[in-house]
Amino acid sequence: GLTINPNTGDVDPSGSLVGVYTISYLIPASGGCVATSVTANLTISPRPTLTVNPSAHPDLCDGDSIALTLSSNVPGTTYSWSATTHNITGSYIASGDETNINQLVNLIDPADEGIISLVIIPTANGCSGTSYPMTIRVNPIPVINDVTVNSAILCSGSNLSIGLTGTPDDSNLSYLWQAININGVSIAGGMYSGTNST
């Protein structure tokens, strides 16, 4: 278990096993002084290993909550965490020491993505474990801003064209639409549903 430098008597904690030790040093007789022994007790504690559930937080939507559960292989472990944010409202608590991190997140600009960069550190018996970084993305709620049609009134057999624009205006925005048949109107040679913007 215990690694000691034979020349200096120094203990190497990183090369020693976890446990409680009693160390005896003998100072030899010298210059007319008798030999003296010194005894010391030493405890080597394990560094806690942090487990975060889920290990990779899924993306959130504006108004969702972070839900992280923290645990460790060492009983009595405490946790501290800190966060830097982009486009997240000031009501978000940027640091704490909870076992579970549960917070509501809201975007400052509802049309822009938010980022939360977390760093979590476990501590047990005065020993800090390896820090655990995590990035959480908060996506804006998509909004349809405009719907255009080629004509508000159509004759039987005419083509209907509908265009959609929304926020956020990026390539990840898609649409789900469905045509509902009412008053005996039928769609011939066209689509009743789709995911494109026109």
N, C-alpha and C positions, 0 to 999 in steps of 0.2 A: 502494500500500500503506500508507504510514504517515501518520497524521493528527497534525499538529503545530499547536498554537496559534501563529499568526504574531506575536502580541504578547508572549507570555510564553515561548515555546519549549517549553512543556509538551507531552508526548506523550499522546494520547488512545488508550489500548489498546483500548477498546470500539469505536472507530471505525476501527481499523487492521486490516489483514489479517495473518494468521499468517505469520511468517517471521523471518529474521535480518537486522538492519539495522545499518548504520554511520552514526552521526549526527555531523555536524561543526557546531560552533557557533563563530562568529567574534565575539570581543569587540573592538569597535573601539578605535582609539587615542584616548586621552583624558588630559588633564592632563599631557602630556609623556611618557606611557607608550605604548609601541608596541602595535599590535594583536596580539592573541593568539588562536590557534585551539585549540579543544578537541575531541577526537574520542572518541566513546563507542560501544560495541557494545551492541545491544539485541536481545533475543529475545522475540518474542511467541508464546506457546504457545496451542494451542486448549484450550478447556474440554471435558472428555470428556462425551460423551452416553451415558447408561446404557441398556442394553437388558437387560430381565429376561425370562427364558423359564421358565414361561409369564408373560405380561404381567399376567394376572389369575389368581391361584392358585385352583383349584377348592376347594370346601369339602372339609374332611377329616372323617374319623370318628375317634373316640377310639382311640388306638394307631397311627394312620397316621403317615407322615413327610412333612415339608415337603421339596419338591424344587424348588429354584430355581437356575438357571444365570445368572450375571452376565457381561456382555461390554460392550465399549465400542468406539467408533470410533477411539480413541487407543491405540496400542500402549503396554504397560507400565502401564496403568491399575490402580490398587489400589482396593479397595472397603472401606468400613466400614459397619456396620449396627447398629442398635439396635432394641429391641422393648419394648413394654409389653404386658402380658398380663392376661387375666381368666380365672380358673378353669383355669389351666394349671399343672401341677406345677412345683416348684422345680428339677427336673432340666433344664428347658428353659434353654438358654444365651441370655441376652437381648442379647448384643452379640458382635461378632466382625469379622474382616477376611478371610473366606474368599471365594474366587471362586465357590464353590458353597455354597448354604445347604441342608444336609440334616440335619434333626433329627427325632427321634421326639417326638411330642406326646401327652401324656396329661392327661386331665381330673382335677381335684381332686375335684369332685362329678360322678360319672358320669351323673347325671340332668340336668345343666345344660349349656348351651352354653358353649363356650370361645371367646375372641377373642384373636388375635395381631395387634397393630398394628406393622408394620415400617416403618422409614425407612432407605433405602439411599443412600449418597453415594459417587459415584466421584471419584477424585483422580488427576491425571496432571501431572507436571512442576510440582508446587506449585499447580496450579489445581484447584479443586473444581467439579464439575459440579452440575447441578440435582438436588436430592434427589428420591428416588422413594418415595412412600408406598404402602403396600399393606396391606390388611386381609384376614386369613385367618380363616374361621370353622371351628371344630372341633365337630362334632355328636356328641352322645352316642349310644352303641349302644342301640337300642331293646330293651326287655325285656318279655316278657309276664308280668305279675304275677299274673293270676287268670283262670281259665276257669270259667265257670258253665254248667250245663246245666239245662234245666227238669225233667229226670228222668234218673236213672241207668239205669232200666229202662223200656223202651218196648214197647208192644204193636204188632203189625203194623197199619199204617194210621194210627199216631199221628204227631203232629208233634213234631219235635225242634227245640229252640231253644237256641243256644249264644251266650253273651256273653263278650267278651274285654275286659280292661283291661290297659294297659301303661304303661311309663315310657319317655320323658317323656310327661307327660299334657298334650298340646297338639294343636292341629288338624292338625299335620303328620304325626301318627302314623297309619299305615294298616296294614292286615293283608292277607296273602295266604293263603287257605286252600283246601283241596281235600278233598272226601270220597272215600274209597277204598272201593270196593264189595268186601266180603269176605263169605264164608259165604252167598252167594246173596241178600244184602240189596240191594234196589234202592230208589232214591229216585224217588218218583212225584210230579209236580207241584211239585218243588222244584229247588234248585240244587246242582250238584256242586262248584262252586268260586266264589270271589268275593274281594272286597277290603274289604268292610265289616266292622264290628266285631261284628255280630250275624248 
